[in-house]
Amino acid sequence: MTDADDAAADATNDEADADAADDGEATAEADGIAARYRVADGERVLAFDRDGRTAAVAQNVDGYAMLKVRPTPDGDELERYYGFDMALDHAAELLGVAPRELPVPDAAADMGM
C-alpha cells in the first residue's frame, strides 16, 4: 500500500466516524457500566447496562419535555423528572451504583430542561 492509499483509507475511516456521530449514537464505559446514547423514533435515549441490570433515560428530540426513566430503553416509564441529575440518580439506583459512577457520553450531556 502506498502513502496515498493509506491517506485515502484514513479519510474513509474518518468519514465513517463522522457518519456515526451524525446518526446520534455515542457510547461510554466506566467501572463496568456501559452507556449507549441514541436518537431514534422521536426520542433521545441514554441506556445503561451493568452486570445485566439496565436503566434508561429518555427525552423527546425537541428537548423540552420531562425526562422519563425506564427499566430498559423500550420499557414502561417508571418516573418523570425535569432535571437530568434527578433522572440519573434514579437510573443509578436501578443499577445499584452511585450517580457519579454513571458514564455519560458527551452527546447526552445536555439532556433535561
N, C-alpha and C positions, 0 to 999 in steps of 0.2 A: 504494500500500500504506500502511496506517495504522501507527501505532506499535504497536497491539495485534497487527496481523498480523505485524509484524517480531518482536515478542516471542514469538509462537506459533511462528514459523519457527525462531527461535533455540532454543526449548525442544525442538522436534522434532530439530534437529541435535544438541543435547546428548544426547538420548536415544539417537540412533544411535551417537554416540561411546561412550556407556556400554555399549551392547549389544556393540560391537566389543571393548571391553575384557573384558566378561563372557564372550565367546567364547574367550578365552585367546589372542588374537593380538596381536602387537606387532611393530613394525619399528624399525630404527635404521640409520643410514648415516653413514659417516665415511671419508674418504680413498679413495673409490672402492670401498669394501667395504659391501655391503648385508647386513643381518642380518634374519631373519624368525623370530619365535618363535611357535609354535602348540601347542595341545593338541589331540590327535586320536588316535583308535584306542588309547587307554590309554597314550599317551606324551606327554611334553613334548619338543618338538624345537626346537632352535635351529640354523637353517640359515644358512650364509654363502655369498655369491657375490662373486667378484672377477674381472673380466675373463674370464668363462667358466669359471673354476676354482671348484669347490664343496667344501664340507665341512659336516658336520652333527654335532651333539652331541645325544644322546637319553637320556632317563631315564624310567622308568615314572612314572605320575601320582601314585603314592603317595610318591615322592621318597626311598625308602630303598635303591634299587638302584644299582649302579655306573652310571656314565655310559658310553655307547657312542659311539665316534667312527666316523663313516661317511664315505665319499666323497660321498654325496648323502643327502638326507633319508630315502629309501627303500632305500638301498643296503645291502650286506652290511657287517656290523660289522668294523672293522679292529683295534680295540683297546678295552679297558675300563679305566676309571680310577675311583678313589674321589673324587678331588678335581677340582673344576671348573677350577682353574688348570691342572692337567696336561692335561685334556681340551682346553682352549682352546689350550694350547701345541701339541698335535698338530694341531688344526684349523688353526692359523696356519701350521704347517709345510706342510700340504696346499695352502694358498693362497699360500705364498711370502712371508709377511709376519711381522712380529714380533707376539707375542701381545698386546702393549699397543695395537696398532693395531685390534684387533677391536672393533667396536661391539657392546655387549650391551644389549638392551632391558631396562628395569627389571624386567619380569615374569620374566625368565630369570635374574636376578642371584643367586637363591637355589638354583640347581641344584647338585647334588653332595651328598656325605654329610657 
